[in-house]
Amino acid sequence: MVKRKDIAVCILLSILTCGIYDMIWLVKLTNDMRRISKDIDLPSGGMVLLLDLFTCGIYGNYWAYKMGENVDEINYQLGKKNDTYNKWIYLGLGVFGVTRIILKAMIQDQINRFIDDNVFMQNRINKPVDGND
């Protein structure tokens, strides 16, 4: 099950652990996006981490693009205004290693919004039809 994560805590842990939690966060973000988007072409979080380390961060740019593509697709499926720019914004941020923590924060924010929308929809479905609470 995908759980909501506090972005500030994730950033703080990434800084305090000198990037170790950042790698864990990468794995969790990827696995959460796979569960939400049901994108079987997106590698598992562990594989993304290995490929990112093995290619000295070059694979991370492709990962950023794919994550943005998934965000755009999910927004489209939810019927939200879809500007389809997320994949390009994420790719741009992914190219600059310093901003990767900002990129992960943006992706986490989108995942949190998807979780909130799901909870909202479940509450709406479970609500009585006659409007009585």
C-alpha positions as CSV (number, residue, x, y, z in Angstrom):
1,M,0.0,0.0,0.0
2,V,1.2,3.5,-0.9
3,K,1.4,5.7,2.1
4,R,1.7,9.5,2.4
5,K,5.1,10.8,3.3
6,D,6.1,14.1,4.8
7,I,8.3,15.9,2.3
8,A,10.1,18.0,4.9
9,V,11.1,14.9,6.9
10,C,12.3,13.2,3.7
11,I,14.5,16.2,2.8
12,L,15.8,16.6,6.3
13,L,16.7,12.9,6.6
14,S,18.4,13.0,3.2
15,I,20.6,15.9,4.4
16,L,21.3,14.5,7.9
17,T,22.3,11.1,6.6
18,C,24.5,12.6,3.9
19,G,22.5,11.2,1.0
20,I,21.9,7.7,2.3
21,Y,18.2,8.3,3.0
22,D,18.0,10.0,-0.4
23,M,18.8,6.6,-2.0
24,I,16.1,5.0,0.1
25,W,13.7,7.7,-0.9
26,L,14.5,7.1,-4.6
27,V,13.6,3.4,-4.2
28,K,10.4,4.2,-2.3
29,L,9.3,6.9,-4.8
30,T,9.8,4.5,-7.7
31,N,8.0,1.6,-6.1
32,D,5.1,3.9,-5.1
33,M,4.8,5.3,-8.6
34,R,4.8,1.7,-10.0
35,R,1.9,0.8,-7.7
36,I,-0.1,3.9,-8.5
37,S,0.5,4.0,-12.3
38,K,0.6,0.3,-12.8
39,D,3.5,1.0,-15.2
40,I,5.2,-2.4,-15.7
41,D,7.8,-0.8,-17.9
42,L,9.2,1.2,-15.0
43,P,11.9,-0.8,-13.3
44,S,11.7,-1.5,-9.6
45,G,13.1,0.9,-7.1
46,G,16.2,-1.2,-6.4
47,M,16.9,-1.6,-10.1
48,V,16.6,2.2,-10.6
49,L,19.1,2.8,-7.8
50,L,21.6,0.3,-9.2
51,L,21.3,1.7,-12.7
52,D,21.6,5.3,-11.4
53,L,24.8,4.4,-9.4
54,F,26.2,2.3,-12.2
55,T,25.8,5.1,-14.8
56,C,27.0,7.8,-12.4
57,G,23.6,9.5,-12.4
58,I,22.9,9.4,-16.2
59,Y,20.1,6.9,-15.8
60,G,18.5,9.3,-13.2
61,N,17.7,11.7,-16.0
62,Y,15.7,9.0,-17.9
63,W,14.1,8.0,-14.5
64,A,13.0,11.7,-14.0
65,Y,11.5,11.8,-17.5
66,K,9.6,8.6,-16.9
67,M,8.3,9.7,-13.5
68,G,7.0,12.9,-15.1
69,E,5.4,10.9,-17.9
70,N,3.6,8.8,-15.3
71,V,2.5,11.9,-13.4
72,D,1.0,13.3,-16.6
73,E,-0.7,10.1,-17.4
74,I,-2.3,9.7,-14.0
75,N,-3.5,13.3,-14.0
76,Y,-5.1,12.7,-17.4
77,Q,-6.8,9.5,-16.1
78,L,-8.1,11.5,-13.1
79,G,-9.6,14.1,-15.5
80,K,-7.3,16.9,-14.2
81,K,-6.1,19.7,-16.3
82,N,-3.1,18.1,-17.9
83,D,-0.3,20.4,-19.3
84,T,2.0,17.4,-20.0
85,Y,5.0,19.5,-19.0
86,N,5.9,17.5,-15.9
87,K,8.2,15.1,-17.8
88,W,10.2,18.0,-19.3
89,I,10.4,19.8,-16.0
90,Y,11.5,16.7,-14.2
91,L,14.1,15.9,-16.9
92,G,15.4,19.5,-16.6
93,L,15.7,19.2,-12.8
94,G,17.2,15.7,-13.1
95,V,20.1,16.9,-15.3
96,F,21.3,19.2,-12.5
97,G,22.4,16.9,-9.6
98,V,22.0,19.6,-7.0
99,T,18.3,19.9,-7.7
100,R,17.5,16.2,-7.5
101,I,16.3,16.6,-4.0
102,I,13.8,19.2,-5.3
103,L,12.8,16.8,-8.0
104,K,12.1,14.1,-5.5
105,A,10.1,16.5,-3.4
106,M,8.0,17.4,-6.4
107,I,7.4,13.8,-7.3
108,Q,6.5,13.0,-3.6
109,D,4.1,16.0,-3.6
110,Q,2.3,14.5,-6.7
111,I,2.2,11.1,-5.1
112,N,0.7,12.6,-1.9
113,R,-1.9,14.4,-4.0
114,F,-2.8,11.1,-5.8
115,I,-3.2,9.5,-2.4
116,D,-5.4,12.3,-1.2
117,D,-7.6,12.1,-4.3
118,N,-8.0,8.4,-3.8
119,V,-9.1,8.9,-0.2
120,F,-11.5,11.7,-1.3
121,M,-13.0,9.4,-4.0
122,Q,-13.4,6.5,-1.5
123,N,-15.2,8.8,1.0
124,R,-17.4,10.1,-1.8
125,I,-18.3,6.6,-2.9
126,N,-19.1,5.5,0.7
127,K,-21.3,8.5,1.4
128,P,-25.0,7.9,1.5
129,V,-26.9,8.7,-1.7
130,D,-29.6,10.8,0.0
131,G,-27.1,13.3,1.4
132,N,-27.7,12.4,5.1
133,D,-24.5,12.0,7.0
